[in-house]
Amino acid sequence: MVLRIALIQLKIDRSKEKTLKNAVDLIRIAKKEKDATVVVLPESFNCPYSEKNFQAAAEEIPLGPTSQALSKAARDFGVYIVGGSIIETCCGKLYNTCTVWKPDGELLARHRKVHLRDVNVPGKLVVNESQVFTQGDCYTTFFVGETKIGLGVCWDMRFPEFAAVYRQMGCDLLIYPTVSDEFTGELHWELLARARAVDNQMFVAFCSPARDSHAELVCHGHSLVVDPWGRVLQKGTEFQEIIVTDLMLESLPEAREQIPVLKQKRDDLYELVRKK
């Protein structure tokens, strides 16, 4: 079986209306011209990633304009949409939330970012998401056909135990909409994607916005897809583009049988415990 996935490395405008129109146009191209089954958008895709923008951009799910636009696009084009993430407002709290939409326009899944990015690299990067967002507390999975997919948002990708639980749950693909800065992106972006893939013998996709050198946080870009052997199948540039990859799902049992590390784990010495 082959699953065609399209990562939309979106240019994010300061106008939400323009950004949503651009996103919908690219979703249409990804489905109608490139025949993708699953289309993925980046983290914070409907507003520039900046604390001063988050409150103003916040919406309810599924009643807000972004949810409605994604629902309509999924229905109009007959495609699964992993809606990157948006700032969700709920019960007086803000969440960094990824939504997933079925081809009939119904909301299929919702993942609230579990690990919030608090970083202080003097002279290079300061981010304090925990001062803005409430963290999620759930694993989120959904099916496309027989393929089980796990979701994370950005900083979730840095936690190998989180990914390992998804593998334990039977996932074959992990999708992480993300905003990675230039400094950590150069050091860790591809390394983290390949590590999560090869450790768990799964496909892994990181979807970034396009780079905007005038943004408060300048993105690394270079959205990519990695296979269960740790090979980079496709990798984008820093510009707006659609990265399309065919996931050859028959390679999953091959990798897992030839290098059976999950069967070789020493439960007498250590174990992975899923608490929720």
C-alpha positions, -999 to +999 in steps of 0.1 A: +000+000+000+011+035-008+000+066+011+007+099-006+013+128+018+017+165+010+034+189+034+024+225+027+053+248+037+031+278+039+040+315+037+023+330+067+009+365+061+000+389+088-036+389+075-054+358+086-078+361+057-050+361+031-032+332+048-064+311+049-070+318+012-035+308+004-037+277+025-069+266+008-055+272-026-025+250-018-046+223-004-066+223-036-033+220-056-020+192-034-052+172-039-063+180-075-029+183-091-007+161-070-033+136-059-024+136-022-044+116+003-033+135+033-024+172+033-005+187+063-002+224+073+025+238+097+022+249+133+006+283+140-003+284+103-030+311+104-009+338+122+028+347+127+043+328+156+046+355+182+032+359+217+017+393+208-003+376+180-016+346+199-045+361+219-058+381+189-057+350+166-073+326+191-105+308+179-129+282+191-128+247+176-147+238+155-168+270+153-140+295+144-133+307+109-101+286+105-119+254+114-147+262+091-123+269+062-105+236+068-137+217+071-150+231+038-117+225+020-116+189+031-152+184+019-147+204-013-115+185-024-122+151-008-090+150+012-077+144+048-063+176+062-040+177+092-046+214+100-012+223+113-020+241+145-039+271+155-044+290+188-075+275+204-095+293+230-115+271+254-129+279+289-106+309+293-075+291+283-053+290+252-040+258+236-017+252+207-040+228+188-038+206+157-071+195+141-076+167+116-105+168+091-120+139+071-128+141+034-165+147+043-155+178+063-161+162+098-136+168+126-117+136+131-091+144+158-078+173+179-043+173+195-034+199+221+004+204+222+017+183+251+052+197+256+054+235+257+086+252+244+104+271+271+139+279+257+166+304+267+196+304+245+213+338+253+217+360+223+199+336+200+165+325+212+140+331+241+106+314+240+083+309+270+052+291+257+042+280+293+034+316+301+008+317+273-006+282+267-021+254+287-005+220+279-025+191+265-025+158+283-035+132+256-021+111+228-039+116+196-043+090+168-065+086+137-067+062+108-064+068+071-076+035+057-056+009+077-028+033+085-027+045+121-012+079+125+000+097+157+001+134+162+025+158+179+030+196+177+065+210+174+082+206+208+065+172+212+091+159+187+119+163+212+106+136+236+115+100+225+093+084+251+062+102+237+070+089+202+078+054+216+043+052+231+028+060+197+048+030+183+035+009+212+000+020+203+005+006+167+012+038+148+030+036+114+033+074+108+040+103+131+031+139+119+045+169+137+034+204+125+061+227+138+078+260+139+116+255+143+139+285+146+170+289+125+195+282+153+181+249+166+168+240+132+204+238+118+215+217+147+185+194+154+158+195+127+168+166+105+185+148+134+153+147+155+132+135+125+156+107+117+159+097+153+122+095+159+119+074+127+147+050+132+141+045+169+105+035+164+107+021+128+080+045+116+075+071+090+080+107+104+069+140+089+079+175+101+059+203+085+073+239+088+061+273+076+082+290+049+110+312+061+102+349+066+134+368+074+113+397+088+093+376+113+098+378+151+108+341+150+125+332+117+117+296+107+142+270+096+118+257+069+130+225+052+099+204+059+108+167+055+096+131+055+118+102+069+113+065+064+115+037+090+152+031+080+160+067+089+164+078+053+152+113+043+127+107+015+119+143+007+131+176+021+120+211+012+138+244+008+131+274+030+105+288+005+068+282+002+062+249-016+044+216-015+065+186-005+049+154-018+060+120-007+048+084-014+050+064+018+057+028+008+040+011+037+052-023+028+087-012+039+075-011+076+074-049+082+107-052+063+125-028+086+109-043+117+117-079+108+152-073+096+162-052+126+138-064+153+148-040+181+114-038+196+114-076+202+149-073+218+141-047+245+150-058+280+118-056+300+138-071+329+159-039+330+136-012+318+101-006+305+080+021+288+049+029+308+020+047+293+000+065+320-029+077+300 
